[in-house]
């Protein structure tokens, strides 16, 4: 181990800040919850409809035990990717601020946001790829069916159709709806939604109201990213994604063995924030490393309403 490497130290305080960091614009974790894994590559179950079956478990006296036939469970590969970025703090900046601790916290939150934005985009690219979904679990709206055509479109019907498509495949209704910001903006002012609230005391449509209407958790993806040319684009486009994601037990970690539409696999004990000095002490470096990969493991548990807006 070289001298510089030996001076690099994992900072438990900054690591906890990175692990607890939240940004309201990032909603990908709702659709792709984190699951800890021991290794950077391996196999996990791929869930088809058999994974969601209700089996006959009753046994008569002296009868043989009921035996599960696992032919419906196949395995798929996952390979994690390392994401890392470092933040240099000049010794003169430290001298001017007189507060290295707060500067380190600022650096930690900055590099964490950068990595989380990248992970959010990878999740969105996967979830919004029509090839992710099997036949019957996707629709692309056209013309007067788009939600921005207020008098002719039927967003409630589209969503209910998606819910039934998932239930017909896995026997369970979806419990998560993820809307791109522009899809949400069209849905919340649609006459069909407004009409449902006509006799209630709710004046403004919110994510919470939509959750009540559709009986599932509704989140809106508002994150944006800048292209190489400096143009900002929505990470979550004008799409509506429905999915079944198992509820997390507060007392245990998630595992990849529970049927779900998708997961984000993360190597255990990540992310990690370390720090060191270089350039003869003129630069103080704060670095965040995360090793993750998003994966769809049960495509039949998802449904996409694509291109909702004109």
C-alpha positions in Angstrom: 0.0 0.0 0.0 1.4 3.4 -1.0 1.7 6.3 1.4 -1.1 8.3 -0.3 -3.4 5.3 -0.2 -2.6 4.7 3.4 -3.7 8.2 4.2 -7.1 7.8 2.6 -9.6 7.2 5.4 -13.3 6.2 5.2 -15.2 8.9 7.1 -18.1 7.3 9.0 -19.9 10.6 9.6 -19.7 11.7 5.9 -20.6 8.1 4.9 -23.8 8.3 7.0 -24.6 11.7 5.4 -24.3 10.1 2.0 -26.4 7.1 2.9 -29.1 9.3 4.4 -29.2 11.9 1.7 -32.6 12.4 0.1 -33.7 14.6 -2.8 -37.4 15.0 -3.4 -36.8 15.2 -7.2 -35.4 11.6 -7.2 -38.2 9.0 -7.1 -36.5 6.0 -8.8 -36.0 4.2 -5.5 -39.8 3.9 -5.2 -39.8 1.8 -8.4 -36.4 0.3 -8.0 -35.9 -0.2 -4.2 -32.4 -1.0 -3.0 -31.5 -4.6 -2.2 -28.1 -5.3 -0.6 -26.0 -8.0 -2.2 -22.6 -9.5 -1.1 -20.9 -9.6 -4.5 -20.6 -7.4 -7.5 -22.0 -10.1 -9.8 -24.3 -13.0 -9.4 -27.7 -14.5 -10.1 -31.2 -13.5 -8.8 -34.7 -14.9 -9.4 -36.6 -13.7 -12.5 -40.2 -13.7 -11.5 -43.0 -14.9 -13.9 -46.6 -15.3 -13.0 -45.9 -18.6 -11.2 -44.1 -16.6 -8.5 -47.3 -14.8 -7.5 -49.5 -17.9 -7.4 -51.6 -18.9 -4.3 -50.8 -22.5 -3.8 -52.9 -25.2 -2.1 -51.2 -25.9 1.2 -53.8 -27.9 3.0 -52.8 -31.4 3.9 -55.1 -34.3 4.8 -54.2 -36.7 7.6 -51.5 -39.2 6.5 -51.3 -37.6 3.1 -48.1 -36.6 1.4 -46.8 -33.1 1.9 -47.6 -30.5 -0.8 -44.5 -30.0 -2.9 -43.8 -26.8 -4.7 -42.8 -27.1 -8.3 -40.3 -24.3 -9.0 -40.3 -24.6 -12.7 -41.6 -21.0 -13.0 -38.6 -19.5 -11.3 -35.6 -18.9 -13.6 -32.4 -17.1 -12.7 -30.9 -14.0 -14.3 -27.5 -12.4 -14.1 -26.7 -9.1 -12.5 -23.5 -7.1 -12.7 -22.9 -4.1 -10.5 -21.2 -0.9 -11.7 -19.0 1.3 -9.6 -19.9 5.0 -9.6 -17.5 7.4 -8.0 -16.7 11.1 -8.0 -14.5 13.3 -5.9 -14.7 16.9 -4.7 -11.4 18.9 -4.3 -11.3 21.6 -1.6 -8.4 24.0 -1.9 -6.5 24.8 1.3 -7.2 28.5 0.7 -10.9 27.8 0.6 -10.6 26.0 3.9 -8.6 28.9 5.3 -11.2 31.4 4.2 -14.2 29.4 5.5 -12.5 28.4 8.8 -15.0 25.5 8.8 -13.7 22.4 7.2 -16.5 20.2 8.7 -19.3 22.1 6.9 -17.2 22.3 3.8 -16.8 18.5 3.9 -20.6 18.1 4.4 -21.2 20.3 1.4 -18.7 18.3 -0.7 -20.4 15.1 0.4 -23.8 16.2 -0.5 -22.6 17.5 -3.8 -20.9 14.2 -4.9 -23.8 12.2 -3.5 -26.3 14.2 -5.6 -24.2 13.7 -8.7 -24.1 9.9 -8.3 -27.8 9.7 -7.3 -28.7 11.7 -10.4 -26.8 9.2 -12.6 -28.6 6.2 -10.9 -31.9 8.0 -11.3 -31.3 8.3 -15.0 -30.3 4.7 -15.4 -33.5 3.6 -13.6 -35.6 5.9 -15.8 -34.0 4.7 -19.0 -34.8 1.1 -18.1 -38.3 1.7 -16.9 -39.2 3.9 -19.9 -37.8 1.4 -22.5 -40.8 -0.2 -24.2 -38.8 -3.4 -24.7 -38.7 -3.8 -20.9 -42.4 -4.8 -20.9 -44.1 -7.9 -22.4 -46.9 -7.7 -24.9 -50.1 -6.5 -23.3 -48.3 -4.5 -20.6 -47.7 -1.3 -22.6 -49.6 1.2 -24.7 -48.4 4.3 -26.6 -51.1 7.0 -26.8 -51.8 8.7 -30.0 -53.8 11.7 -31.3 -57.0 12.4 -29.3 -56.1 9.7 -26.8 -53.2 11.8 -25.3 -54.0 13.2 -21.9 -53.5 16.8 -23.2 -56.6 16.3 -25.4 -58.9 17.0 -22.4 -62.2 16.3 -24.1 -61.4 13.1 -25.8 -58.8 11.3 -23.7 -59.5 8.9 -20.9 -56.6 8.8 -18.5 -58.6 7.0 -15.8 -59.5 4.3 -18.3 -55.9 4.0 -19.4 -54.7 3.6 -15.8 -57.5 1.1 -14.9 -56.6 -0.9 -18.0 -53.0 -1.0 -16.9 -54.0 -2.1 -13.4 -56.1 -4.9 -14.8 -53.3 -6.0 -17.2 -51.0 -6.5 -14.2 -53.6 -8.2 -12.1 -54.4 -10.6 -15.0 -50.7 -11.5 -15.3 -49.7 -11.9 -11.6 -52.9 -11.9 -9.7 -52.1 -8.7 -7.7 -52.9 -5.1 -8.5 -50.0 -2.7 -8.8 -49.2 -0.6 -5.8 -46.9 2.1 -7.3 -47.6 4.7 -10.0 -44.7 6.8 -11.3 -45.5 9.8 -13.4 -43.2 12.0 -15.3 -43.6 15.7 -14.4 -45.3 16.6 -17.7 -47.6 13.5 -17.5 -48.5 14.6 -13.9 -49.2 18.1 -15.0 -51.6 16.9 -17.7 -53.3 14.4 -15.4 -53.9 16.7 -12.4 -55.9 19.3 -14.6 -57.8 16.7 -16.7 -61.6 17.2 -16.5 -62.1 13.5 -15.6 -59.9 13.9 -12.4 -61.4 17.3 -11.6 -64.8 15.9 -11.9 -64.0 13.3 -9.2 -63.2 16.0 -6.8 -66.3 18.1 -7.5 -68.1 17.1 -4.4 -65.2 16.8 -2.1 -63.5 19.5 -0.1 -60.2 19.1 -2.0 -59.5 22.1 -4.3 -56.1 21.1 -5.7 -55.1 17.7 -7.1 -51.9 16.5 -5.5 -49.9 13.2 -5.5 -51.7 12.3 -2.3 -55.1 12.8 -3.9 -54.2 10.7 -6.9 -53.0 8.0 -4.5 -56.4 7.9 -3.0 -58.2 8.0 -6.4 -56.1 5.1 -7.8 -55.5 3.2 -4.6 -51.7 3.1 -4.9 -48.7 5.2 -4.1 -48.2 7.9 -6.6 -44.9 9.7 -7.1 -43.8 12.3 -9.6 -40.3 12.3 -11.3 -39.2 15.9 -11.4 -35.5 15.5 -11.8 -33.7 17.0 -14.9 -30.3 16.5 -16.4 -28.1 18.7 -18.6 -27.0 17.4 -22.0 -23.4 18.1 -23.2 -24.8 21.2 -24.9 -26.1 22.5 -21.7 -29.8 21.9 -22.5 -31.9 20.6 -19.6 -34.1 17.6 -20.2 -36.6 15.6 -18.0 -35.2 12.3 -16.7 -38.8 11.0 -16.5 -40.7 11.8 -19.7 -44.4 12.0 -20.4 -45.0 8.5 -19.2 -47.1 6.8 -16.5 -45.6 3.6 -15.1 -47.5 1.2 -12.9 -45.8 -1.6 -11.0 -46.1 -4.0 -8.1 -43.3 -3.5 -5.6 -43.5 -5.4 -2.3 -43.8 -3.4 0.8 -40.6 -3.2 2.9 -40.7 -4.8 6.4 -39.3 -2.2 8.8 -37.5 -4.9 10.8 -35.6 -6.6 8.0 -33.6 -5.7 4.9 -35.1 -6.3 1.4 -34.0 -9.5 -0.4 -34.0 -10.2 -4.1 -36.1 -13.3 -3.5 -39.4 -11.5 -3.1 -41.4 -11.2 -6.3 -41.3 -7.6 -7.7 -41.2 -5.6 -10.9 -37.7 -4.3 -10.2 -34.9 -3.7 -7.8 -31.6 -1.8 -7.5 -28.9 -4.1 -6.4 -26.3 -2.4 -4.2 -23.1 -4.0 -2.8 -23.3 -4.2 1.0 -21.9 -1.3 3.0 -22.2 1.2 0.1 -22.1 4.1 -0.5 -18.7 4.9 1.1 -17.2 8.4 1.5 -13.5 8.7 2.1 -11.1 11.7 2.2 -7.4 12.5 1.9 -5.0 15.3 1.2 -2.9 15.6 -1.9 -0.6 18.1 -3.7 1.4 18.5 -0.6 -1.6 19.4 1.4 -2.9 22.1 -0.9 -6.0 20.0 -1.9 -8.4 18.2 0.5 -10.3 15.5 -1.4 -13.8 14.1 -0.5 -14.9 11.1 -2.6 -18.1 9.1 -2.8 -18.2 5.6 -4.1 -21.3 3.5 -4.8 -21.6 0.1 -6.5 -25.1 -0.6 -7.9 -27.2 -1.8 -10.8 -30.9 -1.4 -11.5 -32.6 -4.5 -12.8 -36.2 -5.5 -13.9 -36.8 -8.9 -12.4 -40.6 -9.3 -13.0 -41.6 -7.6 -16.2 -45.2 -8.9 -16.0 -45.6 -6.8 -12.8 -45.1 -3.6 -14.7 -47.1 -1.6 -17.2 -46.3 1.6 -19.1 -48.6 4.2 -20.6 -46.2 5.9 -23.0 -46.3 9.3 -24.6 -49.2 10.8 -22.6 -48.8 14.4 -23.8 -49.0 16.0 -27.3 
